[in-house]
């Protein structure tokens, strides 16, 4: 166990109100690629940049291409929770961790057993008809081709994920602010803090135990009490 992990373990043991704020790097050890690393989606070649394809205007103007990319690159039905997801669920069960605030849409925190999960960018497991509001799960999207259509009314079925140009859910944001403002320890993991407004939420943390676990430097000018540049699953598994 490294000195950094020992320090992290000490901080966790003395804390009673921990909040975890995470991003795509939390799920890379489950085989889901992130966006901005060397092998991430933003460094792969497509006819359109991923930011363009995953925008609301592109979804409206070119839904066939949107769903082709979405099914191929954004869905990972075979992915399973890794050590990071499992440890966070354990900390919650022990009463230490009060909430997971995630930018991920894969549902792996819930699959690992976490209950208080605030999904800032939505979830691939929720899809709804834009016409009648009927709900559909992930399997429906996986087993349709082209633009998915509602079985009841024929309306287009949209994933309940936040696209570029769309706003975040205000109730989720308010709950995230509430948890962050009360936390006595904040662990930020697997995120470069490049995506706003989600990344801006960390300013609501008022405590003095800020831990950053990320393999690459973050965009924000953070003064962390502890910085660990190792894989997050590998790190949390040692607690």
C-alpha positions, -999 to 999 in steps of 0.1 A, spaced: 0 0 0 14 33 -11 17 64 12 -11 81 -9 -34 51 -4 -26 51 33 -35 88 35 -67 82 16 -77 53 40 -71 76 70 -92 104 55 -121 79 48 -119 64 83 -122 98 100 -150 110 77 -188 105 82 -203 124 53 -184 116 21 -196 125 -14 -181 110 -46 -181 130 -78 -171 109 -108 -168 108 -146 -160 85 -175 -127 73 -159 -146 54 -133 -160 30 -159 -129 25 -181 -119 -4 -159 -152 -20 -169 -143 -17 -206 -162 15 -214 -140 40 -232 -138 75 -219 -138 106 -241 -106 126 -237 -78 101 -230 -54 90 -258 -78 61 -268 -110 80 -260 -138 87 -283 -126 122 -291 -94 108 -305 -112 84 -329 -121 93 -365 -157 97 -376 -175 115 -404 -185 140 -377 -169 149 -343 -185 131 -314 -194 164 -299 -214 172 -330 -231 138 -332 -241 139 -295 -257 174 -298 -294 181 -297 -293 198 -331 -277 168 -348 -301 145 -331 -330 165 -346 -315 169 -381 -298 135 -385 -314 110 -362 -304 79 -382 -267 88 -379 -272 98 -343 -286 64 -334 -260 45 -354 -233 62 -333 -253 59 -301 -258 22 -303 -222 15 -315 -203 38 -292 -224 48 -262 -240 15 -252 -221 -12 -234 -247 -38 -222 -220 -64 -214 -201 -40 -190 -201 -49 -153 -192 -29 -122 -155 -27 -114 -137 -24 -81 -144 14 -79 -182 9 -82 -182 -19 -57 -161 -1 -31 -183 30 -33 -214 8 -28 -196 -7 3 -189 27 17 -225 38 13 -237 6 30 -213 13 58 -229 48 63 -198 66 52 -207 77 17 -239 98 14 -241 101 -24 -225 94 -58 -227 123 -82 -219 109 -116 -215 123 -152 -218 87 -165 -249 73 -181 -240 36 -179 -259 27 -146 -229 7 -133 -231 24 -98 -266 11 -93 -256 -23 -107 -229 -24 -80 -255 -17 -53 -253 21 -48 -286 36 -39 -281 74 -37 -269 80 -73 -274 114 -89 -270 110 -127 -262 145 -140 -263 134 -176 -291 109 -175 -290 71 -182 -290 48 -212 -314 26 -192 -342 52 -195 -358 60 -229 -391 77 -236 -414 84 -265 -413 120 -274 -450 119 -284 -468 99 -257 -442 96 -230 -442 58 -229 -411 45 -211 -387 20 -226 -356 3 -212 -322 -4 -227 -332 -37 -243 -357 -19 -265 -330 4 -280 -306 -25 -285 -332 -46 -304 -344 -19 -327 -327 -6 -359 -326 29 -373 -346 55 -354 -365 37 -326 -403 42 -327 -429 38 -300 -449 6 -301 -480 25 -290 -481 56 -311 -451 55 -335 -434 85 -319 -396 87 -318 -381 72 -287 -353 94 -272 -327 82 -247 -330 101 -214 -294 114 -217 -283 150 -217 -270 159 -252 -248 189 -260 -270 220 -262 -294 206 -236 -297 217 -200 -292 195 -169 -322 185 -148 -326 212 -122 -339 189 -94 -308 167 -98 -286 198 -97 -302 211 -66 -298 177 -48 -262 175 -59 -255 210 -44 -272 199 -12 -250 168 -8 -218 187 -17 -225 216 6 -229 192 36 -200 169 28 -170 166 52 -150 148 25 -152 150 -13 -136 124 -36 -133 134 -73 -125 105 -95 -122 96 -132 -130 130 -145 -109 158 -162 -135 184 -150 -139 197 -186 -176 194 -189 -197 222 -176 -220 229 -159 -214 196 -141 -178 203 -133 -188 236 -117 -207 218 -90 -175 211 -70 -173 247 -59 -202 240 -35 -180 217 -14 -170 236 17 -149 210 35 -112 206 39 -107 170 27 -106 171 -11 -92 140 -28 -85 138 -65 -80 104 -82 -74 108 -119 -48 94 -143 -44 128 -161 -43 164 -149 -77 181 -144 -88 213 -162 -100 230 -130 -76 249 -108 -80 227 -77 -61 227 -45 -65 191 -35 -55 178 -1 -45 145 -18 -39 137 -55 -35 102 -68 -27 95 -105 -34 58 -105 -65 39 -118 -94 46 -96 -106 10 -93 -71 -2 -84 -69 26 -58 -102 22 -41 -99 -15 -39 -71 -11 -14 -93 7 11 
